[in-house]
Amino acid sequence: AISLSQSVGKKAQISTAEVFEMQGKGFFFTRDGSLKSNEGELEVRSTDGLVFTLRFGEVVYGSGLDVSSGSNTEDSAAQSAGAAENRYVLITVLFDSTVFGAPPKHSNTDFQNIPDSLWSEEDEYNKELYDEYIVWESSVDLGQKKATELNQWFAKWYYVIAADSYENIDLSRSDLVVEKMSDSKG
């Protein structure tokens, strides 16, 4: 078994057979256990700090149950018979806590031991900081939990997308860069 780093910072074990199966689909592990793909990656960030990485692998031919059940053998007969072209996708999720910006931590919690009617200005200030920090901490915990749950869900499957969907996001440099127009003064 090979140990690999998951995007949530934990180690997972994967068998040599699974490594070879993944390589055949276009997914490779580096020496440090990171996952790479042969056709690139797309990172999508959500406002709640979740970062989805879609890794694109090899082409798979077929349609319907052949592709969704994994029964397609990807032989040249399927390719020459005009079977639909699709692409393997693996999805991982991590949580980026910097989205929320950590508030300053309260300097003390003495206010918890006295009635709020007797709080000083410093106690009130520390209570505000404490409340902000608790909300931030809760958001971070929730985000990390969501990322872990989503990774457990996505880790069970290879996904297959239609080739035209892949081509819509597989942009070339010329698709992204526009030549700067010269400043013409007459």
C-alpha positions in Angstrom: 0.0 0.0 0.0 1.1 3.6 -0.7 0.5 6.4 1.7 -0.8 9.6 0.1 -1.6 13.0 1.4 -5.3 14.0 1.1 -6.3 17.5 0.6 -7.6 17.7 4.1 -4.2 17.0 5.6 -4.7 13.4 6.6 -2.9 10.3 5.2 -4.7 7.6 3.4 -3.5 4.2 2.2 -4.0 3.1 -1.4 -3.0 -0.3 -2.9 -0.6 -0.7 -5.7 -3.5 -2.1 -7.9 -5.5 1.1 -7.2 -2.5 3.2 -8.1 -2.2 1.4 -11.5 -5.9 1.7 -12.1 -5.7 5.4 -11.4 -2.7 5.8 -13.7 -4.7 4.1 -16.5 -7.4 6.8 -16.1 -4.8 9.7 -16.1 -4.3 10.3 -12.4 -0.8 10.1 -10.8 0.7 10.4 -7.3 3.9 12.3 -6.7 6.6 11.2 -4.3 5.1 13.3 -1.6 1.6 11.8 -2.1 0.0 14.7 -4.0 -2.4 13.8 -6.7 -1.8 15.1 -10.2 -3.7 14.6 -13.5 -2.5 14.3 -17.1 -5.1 16.8 -18.5 -5.0 19.5 -16.0 -6.9 20.8 -13.0 -9.6 23.4 -12.3 -10.0 25.0 -8.9 -13.3 26.4 -7.9 -13.6 28.4 -4.7 -16.9 28.9 -2.8 -17.8 31.8 -0.5 -17.9 29.5 2.4 -14.2 28.6 2.1 -14.5 25.3 0.2 -12.0 24.7 -2.6 -13.1 22.1 -5.1 -10.3 20.7 -7.4 -11.5 19.0 -10.5 -8.7 16.8 -12.0 -9.1 15.8 -15.6 -7.8 12.5 -16.8 -7.9 10.2 -19.9 -10.6 10.0 -22.5 -13.1 7.3 -22.2 -15.4 6.2 -25.1 -18.9 5.0 -24.7 -22.3 6.1 -23.5 -25.0 5.3 -21.0 -24.4 2.4 -18.7 -21.1 1.5 -20.3 -19.6 4.7 -19.0 -21.5 5.2 -15.8 -21.0 1.6 -14.6 -17.4 1.4 -15.7 -18.0 -1.6 -17.9 -16.6 0.0 -21.0 -13.2 -1.5 -22.0 -12.1 1.6 -23.9 -11.0 -0.5 -26.8 -10.3 0.8 -30.3 -13.6 -0.8 -31.6 -15.6 1.6 -29.4 -13.6 4.5 -30.6 -13.9 3.6 -34.3 -17.6 2.8 -33.9 -18.3 6.5 -33.1 -19.0 6.0 -29.4 -19.3 9.2 -27.5 -16.0 10.7 -26.2 -15.9 11.5 -22.5 -13.3 12.3 -19.9 -12.5 11.0 -16.4 -12.7 13.5 -13.6 -11.6 13.2 -9.9 -12.8 15.7 -7.4 -11.2 16.7 -4.1 -12.2 19.4 -1.6 -10.2 21.4 0.9 -11.2 24.1 3.3 -9.5 27.6 3.1 -10.0 29.3 6.5 -8.4 32.5 5.3 -11.7 33.3 3.5 -13.2 34.3 6.9 -10.2 36.2 8.2 -9.4 35.3 11.8 -10.6 38.0 14.3 -8.2 39.1 17.0 -8.4 36.7 20.0 -9.7 38.1 23.2 -7.1 38.9 25.8 -9.0 37.5 28.8 -12.3 35.9 29.8 -12.7 37.3 33.3 -16.0 38.7 32.2 -17.5 35.2 32.3 -17.0 35.1 36.1 -18.9 38.3 36.9 -22.4 39.5 36.2 -22.7 41.5 33.0 -24.1 44.5 35.0 -20.7 44.8 36.6 -18.6 44.6 33.5 -16.0 47.3 32.8 -15.4 48.7 29.3 -12.6 46.2 28.9 -14.9 43.3 29.9 -17.4 44.4 27.3 -14.7 44.7 24.7 -13.4 41.3 25.5 -16.9 39.9 25.3 -17.3 41.3 21.8 -13.9 39.8 20.8 -14.9 36.5 22.4 -18.2 36.4 20.5 -16.6 37.2 17.2 -13.9 34.6 17.8 -16.5 31.9 18.7 -18.5 32.6 15.5 -15.3 32.5 13.4 -14.2 29.3 15.1 -17.6 27.7 14.5 -17.4 28.7 10.8 -14.0 27.2 10.5 -15.0 24.0 12.2 -18.1 23.7 10.0 -16.0 24.3 6.8 -13.5 21.7 7.8 -16.3 19.2 8.6 -17.9 19.9 5.2 -14.6 19.4 3.3 -14.0 16.1 5.1 -17.5 14.9 4.3 -17.3 15.9 0.7 -13.9 14.3 0.3 -15.3 11.1 1.7 -18.2 11.2 -0.7 -16.1 12.1 -3.8 -13.3 9.7 -3.0 -15.6 6.8 -3.8 -16.0 7.6 -7.4 -14.5 8.5 -10.7 -16.7 10.9 -12.6 -17.2 11.0 -16.3 -18.0 14.2 -18.2 -18.8 14.7 -21.9 -15.9 15.8 -24.0 -17.7 19.0 -25.0 -18.1 20.0 -21.4 -14.4 19.5 -20.9 -13.6 21.5 -24.0 -15.6 24.4 -22.7 -13.3 24.8 -19.8 -10.0 23.6 -21.4 -9.0 27.1 -22.7 -5.8 27.8 -24.5 -3.5 30.7 -23.9 -5.0 32.5 -27.0 -8.5 32.1 -25.4 -7.3 33.9 -22.3 -4.9 36.6 -23.5 -5.8 39.5 -25.7 -3.1 41.5 -27.4 -2.7 45.0 -26.0 -3.9 47.6 -28.5 -1.4 50.3 -29.4 -2.1 53.8 -28.2 -2.4 55.7 -31.5 -2.2 59.4 -31.3 -3.0 61.1 -34.6 
